[in-house]
Amino acid sequence: MSSLLNIGVSGLNAAQLGLKVTGNNIANAGTDGYSRQSTVQVDQVGQNNGRYTMGSGVDVIAVQRAYSQFLTQSLWSSNSALQGATTTNDLATTLNGLLQNSGNLQSALDSFYGGFNAVANAPGDPSARQALLGNASALATAFNTFGQQLDQQRAQINTQVSDAVGNVNSLVKQIAALNTSISQAGNTQPNDLLDQRDSLVKQLAGITGISVAAQPDGTLSVYSTSGQALVSGSYSYGFQLGSDAYDAGSTSVLDASGHDISSRLSGGTLGALLAYRSNTLDPAQNQLGRTALALAQSVNAQQAKGLDLNGNQGGALFSVPGPVVAAASGNQGSATVGASVSDISQLTTDNYVLTYTGSGTAPSVNGWALASSSGRPVPMTANPDGTLSAEGLTFTVSAGAQVGDSFQVRPTRDAASGLALATSDPSAIAAATALKGTAAGTNTGGATVGSVDVSDGSNANLFAGATVTFGAGGSYTVTDGAGNSTTGTYAAGTAIQFDGWSLSLGGTPASGDSFTVAMNSDGLNDNGNALDLAGLADAGVLDGGKTSTVGAYANLTNQIGVAGSMAANDLTTQTGLYNQAASAQQSVAGVNLDEEAAGLIKYQQAYQASAQVISTAQTLFTSLISAIQS
Amino acid sequence: MIRLSTSWMYQQSLTTMLNQQGELSATQNQVSSGQRINLASDDPAGATQVVSLNHILASTAQYSSNIDAANARLSTESNTLSSFNSLLDQARSMAVQGINGTLSSSDRQDMATQLTQIRAQLVQLANTTDASGDALFAGTSTTSTPFALNSDGSVSYVGNSDNQMTTIGSGLRIPNSDEGAGLFMNIPAGNGSFVASAAAGNTGSLLVGATSVTDASAWKAATAAGPVNYQISFDAAGNWTATDANNGNAVVASGSYQDGGSIGFNGMTIALSGTPAAGDTVSVNSGQTQDVFATLTNMINALNDGSVGDTQLNNTMSRQIESIDRAQDQLSSTQTDVGGRLNRLTQQQSTYSGLTLTYQTTLSGVQDTDMASAISQLMLQSTALQASQQTFAKVQGMSLFDYLK
């Protein structure tokens, strides 16, 4: 009789526990990270009385959470990818918005070049010149605005990196604390703590890529993609914030021992921020800067080939910051490095690292080796004056470097935000042709002056005044006012070059004929150079003379657009993958309310049945007692 | 059998609806803005093409406005040259009058006054400026009055001999005016090859008539060493001797002249009339130029000078008529050239309007929303969203708990 009662009570208890667990499941149906729990029932070992074994009720031995190590881990890794893709997409969309809203550089460039045409149409008209300066100023502002917006995004990334590092550090501490509690729980499974820890690990994976290893004592070890342990048992090791070795304005991530691991972190928000900065923002800003540099250099060089309204050689119209050289913070030697753009047509959008190797053999030149920031080795050539040249840049290096010293060269990053007008004087626009060729009145041959072009506006003797005198057989002598001379033989259709100018003749000169090349002093209403300046709109300046400034801007548009559409596509892909992983994980660990409702009915019925067993036992007992009494 | 987590189901349905809403709003944005590409990332290749097409359109528009500017200058030039030409016609007819009639001294004075006025008008026309105040015929000089009338009646040119150019296409430049030196100043004297003029001190009635080069190869041989300077002298019997002043007055040719006949040597033929007195001379020069203003000044001076006899006046006027003819030749060839340039401008302009249309069509194809497809997509997307919302309400309304009593 007592055995039946006991069986009934054990069933009653088991059903009650089942109801509680079901109730808990229902209560937590919406809790993030909660894993469905269930009771594990076993039948109690019965008593063998020789002929049969009589069961003795039910026992609940555990409350288990529905959990799959594999599915949870895959959820973590897809969360890394999803958060990374989300961050990249946010940044790339912002960048596209900046491109859209920072003024239209193409129309600013076209108005600017069009301004030269307007000056050419009325070279003496001050209003056309003033309008051109206005266009130039608007153009510089458009470059500045976009450049500054990119600087701001860089600053914003710095903030986000430090936020992310702060979050990582707080999460790893909490995970380590939970590790301690879980390992202390012993054999009972602390389901709620495990759920909490899984949820924290998922959050951590969203910030930075991790790998996780479960330990026999129930703790989790977490490692970053750089191989550093973030959590080990009850110990946590976070990241530290630091500055880039070359760029104090660029926040980088250091490991616990202070090494820069920025380039080795991937996955999650943090990985995406760092990757976006070096793979998208740097190239975009460099491309923009290179466009600004191309504009400034080509316009300034063409200005120098003409005369302004006052009859002086044209001065620079734009000023633009040159390459920035940053010494590594750990340099031991005393050497300094300077850099300048010597050939804009060869300039790339890369940043470079110049390292002192002390070796004279290739790939080192004079002890120095050059590589792009992405690690591509760049061959250099040594110039007679001791400078080194590579990819349109010329480096001036001083003595005193120690092996291992390095310098980062950022040729174009600051050019766009630093582009400025160098003059506000409308008459400073060099519309007039600089030089004029005149045939001597006594010439007997049929040669006429075709044109005098300036090939090098920086030649010191450009305006020295020169005379070309022909001798027999087309031989000629050029003598300039500074006393320099050269000789040559004239071939029809080939220009005579000297002192930075080239003189084209038509017809055949006779022996004794002479031509003078001198500053254009009486033709300041000339518009030859203004036409050449306007022609720069389509002139190839970059990439070996293949890309114009407008073309470079089109490339930038494409570059930014592709980054944006790739990020959007990647986000779609990663969202799909995450949803798949989450739905697989949820199908195991998630709470289905219909199922729980069925559970409720099940346990309620079990409870009622068990109660009926007790009631039966009681009835039996009562009938026995009354049989005795009666 | 797959278990579905209830909260995940909610979340999934919600995410789906949010995505559909996002797509719907993107399509709506395309329809309302009319632009298919709102951010470069919508279509990077298209966005790049938009930059290039806009650039081409901008440069085409710039070339068109350059053409307008050049058109204005060249039309002004063409009109100015016509006026100049008709003034020269007036001067010419007066010169013809001076040859034909016997003029009283007051007639001469009147003519001189009229010619002086014409000369002033010519100078004024030569100083014509364009809309922005730049002189049309100053070359590339900054002066606004390239032609200055001096007190002695001569006109000096302070412009230069370069032409101002306009870009009307990539690498395509045409002069938008003509410099004044070639137009008005450096006009070949006489018949264009040489000028034969009777000396002012001649006492006979010899008139120099039409002159020309009749034997080009002989003339070329004679001028091979440079401009010629011959002196033809007559004796009482009407015999002439031509000597070369450049060559120690060596005799070049000689012959006899009869009234109304002509003299020919070294490829030249000089028609003469009247009777020379002994010692009268005719000089023959080549390679000389005479500006158009000097032509008028010569006429004015001859008319004003009371000591000039009819023969001398006649000779002077004949020479000036030759000069006016040369000047008008120069004007009309320049006019033709200007007309050719204006034609080219018009052609180029119409090419650009065609191109602009083509590029704009292309641009619109790249960047504008295809309304038909965008609107049908909008309908499709809103229907899909509606369906999602309805099924969500239906599916989520089903729960086993509803049946627990």
Interface residues (C-beta under 8 A of the other chain):
Chain A: A29 G30 A92 T93 N96 G97 L99 Q100 Q106 S107 L109 D110 S111 Y113 G114 N117 A118 A120 N121 A122 P123 G124 D125 A128 L309 A432 T433 K436 N520 D522 G523 L524 N525 D526 N527 G528 L531 A534 G535 A537 D538 V550 G551 Y553 A554 N555 T557 N558 I560 G561 V562 A563 G564 S565 A567 A568 N579 A582 S583 Q586 S587 V588 A589 G590 V591 N592 L593 D594 E595 A597 A598 L600 I601
Chain B: I2 R3 L4 S5 T6 S7 W8 Q12 T15 N38 L39 A40 S41 D42 D43 P44 A45 A47 T48 V51 S52 N54 H55 A58 S59 Q62 S65 N66 A69 A70 D130 A131 S132 G133 D134 A138 G139 T140 S141 T142 N160 D162 Q164 M165 T166 T167 S170 G171 R173 N176 S399 L400 F401 L404
